[in-house]
Amino acid sequence: MREPYDLLLTGGEVLDPGGGQHGRLDVAVRGGLIADVGPALPRHAHDTLDVTGDLVLPGLVDLHTHIYPGAGYWGIDPDPTAWHTGVTTWVDAGSAGAYTVAGLRDFAASRRVRVHALLNIAGQGLSARTGEGVDLTNCDVEQAVRAIREHRDLVRGVKVRIDQDTVGDNGVEPLRRALTAAQECGVPVMVHIGTTPPALAEVLELLRPGDILTHCASGIAQPTGPEARAAHERGVLFDVGHGSGAFAFDVAEAQLADGMPPHTISTDLHARSVYGPVFDLPTTMAKLIAAGLPLDEVVASVTIRPARALGLQAGTLAPGSPADVAVFTLDDRPQELTDAHRQTRTVPFRLVNRHTYVGGRRLNPALPAPPPPWVPLTAEQTTALRERENAVRDLLATPLVGVNGLAEQFPRPLPRPR
């Protein structure tokens, strides 16, 4: 008899664009890897979970996040979000530069999820809200190349923010330097777009096939028209990167109508957007469904496509792959969602995470830290956070079960006969 599986998920609807698997299939895990996927696998496992009626996906890959708290303005801890959203691979997009990447590495090693990074071309990374590209002495190509090579298993590309506040009078020069460092190391560049100058056309014309344009549905940058189409057609990867101010339903819908769907869907989850309008990756996925993108395209955009964009071992349930699995229930009640500009759309269903596994191990619940004092919150957000905290406190303060749910763990001895 073959060695038993460590974990067997039975009866779920598997959707794995990267592995070409779709249908009612069992998923088996052994030694932290996917062992088998198929109908009616042998019921010989240490742990079996019936997920009939649920959707079984590869662990989600979020291509644009900020997960280095305590070292800058934007960072959050990924673990308290990962366990209830199915995101098993997090890509930090430029929180650290050459001066600070060693600290990010130490932080990443202590997380339960998988963490990769895009190195900020500015050595200080995102220590402040903006302005890292104003002093070009910090955009040191030699230091960036050295950092990428030293941390190549962690660093998978270069990040640069190109907008008026970030670069000042330097235009696209930080992008040119990012491209030089990336070219020398054989990795892609992710470029953030926003307010002008510099003009969007100046940014787009520099990007190579395989480079990543994040905030692709920004209502501020509005990457539509012939320059955007030309970049899309030559293989520049359009990434959603929702964030606090970089996703507009009308722009996303116009791009879909023009044959320019996003290649990847990411959150730009950080210390401000995690409280809204982003919230998490499943919510962002739902917004693209509401905009008209089919479910299989949405799933590909958060699994195999971001994994391939950075050369990651992630995003598929193919046998031999890391056993990162996300199990979702379909909530088929219509729900209203909002973009960064308070435009709303209604989605016919949402994915609600039920189980998240990294390397075959289930992620257990973890509570998030309170927001840092510099994060602006509405009165409604502040009230909701307080109510959530009180609800969790009340839940944990209530005894788990009553007398009928307990056993006498250490029975008293029977009385001695007199």
N, C-alpha and C positions, 0 to 999 in steps of 0.2 A: 504494500500500500504506500502511496506517495505521502510525503510529509504533509501534515495538515496545514491549511492556510492559517495565517495569523488573524486575518479578518476577511469576512465574506459579506458583501452587500447583495441582497437578493431581490429580484423582482422589479427593480427600478427601470425607468426610461432613460437609457444612456444617450447622451448627445455629446459626441467627441469629434468635432470637425478635424482636428489634427490627426487622429488615428483612423478616421473614416468609419467610425462606429456609431450606429444610430438604431435604437430599437430597445425592446424589453430584454435586458441582458443582466447577468450577474457580474460583479466585479470582485476579484479575489486579490488579496495582498499577502505577500510573504517577504520578510526581511526588509521592510521599508520600501519595496518596489511593487508595481503592478505585476501580479503573477499570471493571471488569466482574465479574459473578458469573453463571455459567451453565454448562451442560453443553458439553463439547468446545470450549472457547474456542480461537482460533487459537494455534498453537504458535510464536509469534513474540515472543520475550522475551529480554532480556539474561541472565536467570537463571531457570531452571525447576527446580522441586523437586517430585518425585513423592511425594505424601502419601497414596497409596492405602491404605485401611484405617485411616487416622487420622481423628480428629474435629477439624474446623476451626471454631474459635469466634472471635467478636470478642475483642480483648484484654480481659482481665478488669478490672473496676472494683472496688476495695476501698474501701468507703465509710467505714471506721473504722480508721485506722492512726495510728502516732506515729513520725514520720520526721524528727526534728530533733535528731540526736545532738550532744552537746557543749553543748547549751543547756538541758538539763534531765534529769530522772531517767529518762524513758521512751524517748527517741528512738533509732531505728536508721536506718542508711543503707538505702534501698529497693533500690538497684541489685543488691547481691549476692543478694537474694531474687528479684527480678523476673525475671531471665533464665531461671530454671529453674522458674517457677511460672505464667507466662502473665499476670501482673498488670502491665498497662501504664499504668493510671491509679490513682494513690494519693491518697486524701483524708486529710490530716492532721487529726485530730479534736481540736483544742484545745491542741496543744503550745504554740502562740504566742497571746499576747493583744496588746492595743494597744501595749504597751511593747516587744514583741519580734518583731512580725510582719515588720518590714523584714529582720531577720536570716534568718527562715524563707524569705522571698522570694529572698534571695541564695543560700541553700543549694539551694532548689528549682531555680533556674536552672542549677545545675551538675550536675544529675542527668540520666541518660539516659531516665528514665521521665517521664510527665506527672504533675505534682503540683498539687493544689488543696488548699484549707484551709477548715476551720471555725474561726473566730476565737473564742478563749476569752473569755467575758465578763469574766474576771479578767485584768487587764492584764499580770500577770507570766506568765500561761500555766501550764504544768506544769513549772515550774522545780524543784519538789520532788515527793515522792511523793503528797502530798495537802495539804489545808488551804487551797487557793487562795481559797475562798469565805468564810473566817472573818472577814476584814477587808473589810467592804463598801466601804470607800473605793477598793479596787482594782477593784470591779465598777462601773466608771464608764461609764454609758450614752453620754455625749457623746463620750468618747474612743473607745469601741468603734465608734460610728457613723462618726466621722472616719476610723478605720483601715479600716473596710469600704469606704468610698467611695474612699479613696486607693488601695486594693489590690483593687479590685472584680474584676479578671480572675483573681486568685488566690483571694480569699475568696468562698466560695459559701454561707456560712451562719454560724450562731453555735453554739458548743458550751458546755454548762454541765454540771457534775457535781453531782448532788443526792444526797448520802448524809451520814450522820452525821459522818464524819470530815472531809469536805470543807467543809461549811457550818457546823458547830458549832451555835450557837443561832439561826442566821439562817433556818432553815426553807427555804421556797421563794422567799425574796426574791431570791436570785441568779437563779432561773429567771424571775421577773417582770421583772427588768432585762434578761435575755437576750431575752425576748419583745418588750420595748419597743424595743430596738436592732434586732432582726430586723424588726419591723413597719415601722420607719422606713425600712429599707433594702430591704424587699421580698424577704427571704430567709427560709429555714426555720431552726428551732432543732433541734439534736440534744441530747437530754437523757440523761445517764447516770443509771441508777438502781442502788441497792445497799442498804446497811444503812439502817434507819430509826432514829429519826425524821429527816426528816418522813415522814409516811405516804404510801404509793404513791398512794392515792386523791387526795391534794392535788396531786400532780404531774400525774396523768392528766387531771384536770378542767381544767387550764390549757392543755393542748396543743390546737393548731389542726389542721385538716386540712392535711396536707403536712409537719407537724413530724415529727421522727424520734425514736422511743423506742428507744434502743440498749440492749443487754443484755436483749433481750426474752424470752430463755429462761433468765434468771438463776435459779439455784437458791436464791439469797439473797433477791432481791426478789420472785420468783414472781409475775409479772404475769398472773394468771389470775382468773377470776371475772367478775362483772357489770361492774365498773369498767373492766377491761381490754377486755372485749368491746365495751363502749360506745365506748371510744376507737378500737378497731380498726374498728368499723363506721362511725364518722364520718370516717375517712380519716387517722388518725394512722398513720404508717408504722412498722411493727415491724421493727427491724433486729437481727440476731443479735449482733454485737459480742462474739465468744467470749471473748477475753482470758484472763487467768490464773485468773479465778474467776467467770465470768459466763455459762457455758453448762452446762445440765444436760439430759441426754437425757430424763429423765422429764417435765420441764417442757415441752420442745419437743414431745414426743409427746402430752402432754395438750392443748396448744394446737392441734396438727393435728387431733386427735380432736374438738375443740370448734369447728372451722372458723375458726381464727385462724392461718393460716400466716404465716411471716415475709414481709414485702415484699422485704427485701434480706438478703443474707448477707454479713457482713463478719467480719474476724478480730480487730480490736483488737490488731493485731500490734505488739509493742513489745519493749523490752530484756529483759523477763522472759518473755513468752509465746512468743517466737520459739524458745526452747529446749524448749517444751512447756508446756501441753498443746496449743497452737494449731499451731505449726510453720509453717503457711502456709495460703493460701486454698484450694488444691485439697484439702487434708486436711479443712478445715472444710466444704467442699462435700460431701465424702464422708460426714461425720457427719450432715448433713441428709438425704442419701440413706438412710443407715442408719436414721434416725428415721422414714422413710416418705415423704419428698418426692420426686416424680418428677424425672427428670433434666432435662426441658425446663423445669420450674419452677425448679430449682436454677440452670440456666444463665441464665434470665431474671433471677434474683435477684442475679447477679454481673456482669450486662452492662447491658442496657437500662434496668432499673428504677433502679439507683443513678444512672445517667447522667441519667435524666429527673428524679429527685428533686432534683438540684442544677443542672439545666440545662446539662449538660456535652455537648460534642461527642465522644461516646465510646459504646462499647457496642453497635455495630452494624457489619455489613459492607455496608450499603447503598452503592451507587455514589455517589461524591462524599464519603464519610466518610473521616476519617483512617484510614490503613492500619495500624491496630493489630490484630494477628492473633495468636492463640494456637493452636498445633497440639498435640494430645494423643493419646496412645495409651491405649486401654482395657486396664488390667491386670485381667483377670477372675478373679484368684485372691482368694478371701475373705480379708479382713483385719480384725483386731480394732482398734477405735479407742476412745479414752477421752475423757470429758468433763472438766470442771474439777474434778469431785469423785470421779474415778477409777471412775465407772460406765462399763461397757463395752458396746459393741454391735458386731456384725459386719456389715461392708458387703460386698455381693457383688462389687463392682468399684470401682476407683479410677481417676482420670484422672492420667496421668503426662505431664508436659509434655515436648515434644520440640523445639519451636522457638517463640520469642517475637519478634515484630516490632513496633517502634514507628515509625510513619511510613514503613513499608516497609523499615526497616533492622533486621537481625537483631541482637538483644542478645547480646553475647559474654559468656563466663563472667567472673565477678568473685567474689573471695573475701571472705567477711564478716570484720569485725573481731572480735577476742575480746570476750567479755562484759565490761562495766564491773565494777569490783570490788564495787559495791553490789548486784549482782544475786544473789539467793540461788539456789544450785544444789544439787541432790542429789549424793551421791557418784557415782551412776550417770551423771548428766548430765556431771559433770566428767570422768569417765573416757571417756565417749563423745566429748566434744569433743577430748580429747587424742588418742584413737585416730583420729579423723577428720583432725586436723592431721597426724599421722604418716603416714596413708595418702596424703594429698595430697602431702606432702613426698617420700615414696617414689616416687609416680607421676611427679612432676616431675623427680626426680633420676635417673630411669632414662632412658637414651637413647631417643629416640622410635622409631627404627627401626634395624635392623642393616644390614650391608653390602648385602644384596640389595634394601633399600628406598631406596638412595641412587643418585644419578647423579653422574658426574664433571662438576661444573659448569664447571671450568676445565681442559680437557684439556691434558696435557703435549704439547709438540711432538714429532713423530716424530723418531727419531734420524736424523741426517744420514748419508747413505751414505758409506762410507769410500772 
